[in-house]
Amino acid sequence: MTADDMSDAENWTGGFYELILILGAADDARLDRAVGALWRAADVRACRAGADLVEVIPGADAFTVDGHLRGTLTVPTGGRVVCGSYTTRYEGTDSLSLYLPLGALGRVDDRIGGYPFDQRSGVESLVWRAPLDRWLADIAVAVYDDVPFHLALIGFEVDDEADITAGTAYAARLIPGADGMVYHEATS
């Protein structure tokens, strides 16, 4: 079994580490462009949807199969893992996520352990999280060049509303500024 096997249920366990793009006001055309830009920037391979992992083209329409897209990508440590995307439209605002299941990440990096529920899940987890956060931030910047958005959040199952208002230190953030995206790294 490998970390990039989409049919291995163990790869999809343990929660997920994600990049959420807060796109802005609901707009089907922008969402469609953002999905394509995100998958290109992350160099995701094999876009699949549904229980049968039917091949689809990454875009807004592909989410109608079961709400999630699945693929594989190579993380900064060099391992290839499963990944997924979902989108939400809440109170007139679109967001788009690229997520990496911890079950798959743990197979390519032993430092992940039982994150975020074990004794190594505090500040010491920044040893592996910081490079992953920076890589996901670089992906967000590449998407922003094609499809500007309002905010990006990076971390373990980040909740866009709660994490925006709380300004939590466990989630990295990217905010558009006058000279491009401003990156705020996670500190806990």
N, C-alpha and C positions, 0 to 999 in steps of 0.2 A: 504494500500500500504506500502511496506517495501523497505528498501534500498538494499535488495538483490534480488529483483524481476527483472530478466533480461528482461522481457517483458514490464515493466513499462518505457515508454519513458522519463519520468521526471527524472529517475535515471541517464540517460545518458546526461543530460544537464549541462550547466555552464562551459564548458571546462574541463580540466583534469589535475590532479597532477600525475607526472610520474617519473619513474626510466628508464633511457635509458642506455643501455650497448653498448658501441662502441666495437664491437667484433674484428674488424680488416679486413684484406683482405677477399674478398668474398670466402666463403667456405660452400657449402650446408651441408656437414656432421657436421661441427662445429655448424652451425646455428641450425640444428635439435637437437643436444645435448644441446645447450644453451636454447632452448625453453623448453625442458623437465626439465632441471635443474632449470630454473626460476620458472616454475609452481610448482615444488616440494618444492623449498625453500620458496615460498610465501604461500604454502599450499592452492593453488587454487582448488576449487571444481567445478565440472561440466563444462568441456570444451565444448563450443558450438560455432557454426559458422553459418553465413548466417541469412537472415531474418526469417527463420523458426526455428532458434536456434537448428540446427541439432547437435547431439552429435558427437564429433570428438576426436581423440587422440592428445594431445598437441605435436606438432612437426612442422617442416618446411612445410610439405605437407598440413597441415590443413589450412594454410593461403590462399591456392588456392581457397577456397570456396568464400570468399569475402574480404580477406585482413586483417581481424580482428578475433581474438579469444575472446570469452567472458566467464566469469566464476564468481565465488564469492569467497571472502576471508574475514578473520576477521582482522580488523585494530587494532592497539595498544589500542584504547579506549574500545575495546571489541565488537564493533558493526560489523555486517556482511554486506558487501557492494558488489555491482557489480564491476567487474574489466574487463580489456581487455588487449590485446597485439596486437602489429603490428610490422612489420619488414620493414626496408628499405635497399636497396642496392643502394648506390650512389657513383659514381666514383670509383667503385671497393671495397667499404668498406661496410660491413654489420653492422647494428645496430638493436637492439631489445628493445622494450619498454614494460613495465608493467604500465598500467595507471589506475587511480582511478578517475572516473567522480565526479566533485564537486557536482552535483545534489544528488548523493548517499551519499557522505561524509557529506554534509550539513544536511542530515536526521539523522545522528548518532552523530553529533557534532555541536551544535549551534554556537560555536565560529567561524566557517568558514564563516558564513554570506554571504556577496556578494563578497568574495575574488575572484579575486584580484582587484576588482573595487570599493570597498567601503572604508570608512574612517578608517577601522580597518585592512587595507591590507599592512601597512608598517611594521616596526620593530615589532610592537605589535603582528603581525600574527605569529611570531616565537614561541609564547607560544604554539600553537598547531602544527605548522610546524616542529619545532625541533625534537620532539619525532617521528613524522611521517618520517622525513628525516632519522633519526638514524635507524628506523626499516627497511626502504627501503635500507639503506646502509648495514645493516646486511644481508638482502636478497642477495644483490650484492656480498658480501664477500662469502656467501655460494655458489653462482653460480661460482664465480672465482675459488673456490677450485676444481670444476669439469671441468670448461671450462674457462681458462684464457682469459681475454679481455684487451683492451688498456685503457679504461676509463669508468667511470659511472657518469652520471649527474642526479640530482634529483631536481625537482621543477615543477612550473606551466608551462606546455607546453614548456619545454626546447627545444631549437633548437640546436642540437649538434654542427653544424658548427659555428653559431654565438656565442654561449655560450663558446665554447672552445677558440675561438680567443679573445673574449672580457674579459674572466675571470670574468664574472658577479658575484656579491656577493649575488644575490637572489637565485642562484642555488647551492646546495651542490654538492661536487665532491668527487670521489674516484679515486685515482691514484695508480697503482701498484708501490711499493717501494721494497727496498732490504729486508725489514723485514715484508712484506705483504702489504696489502692495506693501503694507507694513506688517512684519511678522512678529508676533508675541509668543515666545516659547512657553511651554508648560514648565512649571517650577515645582510641582509636587505630584 
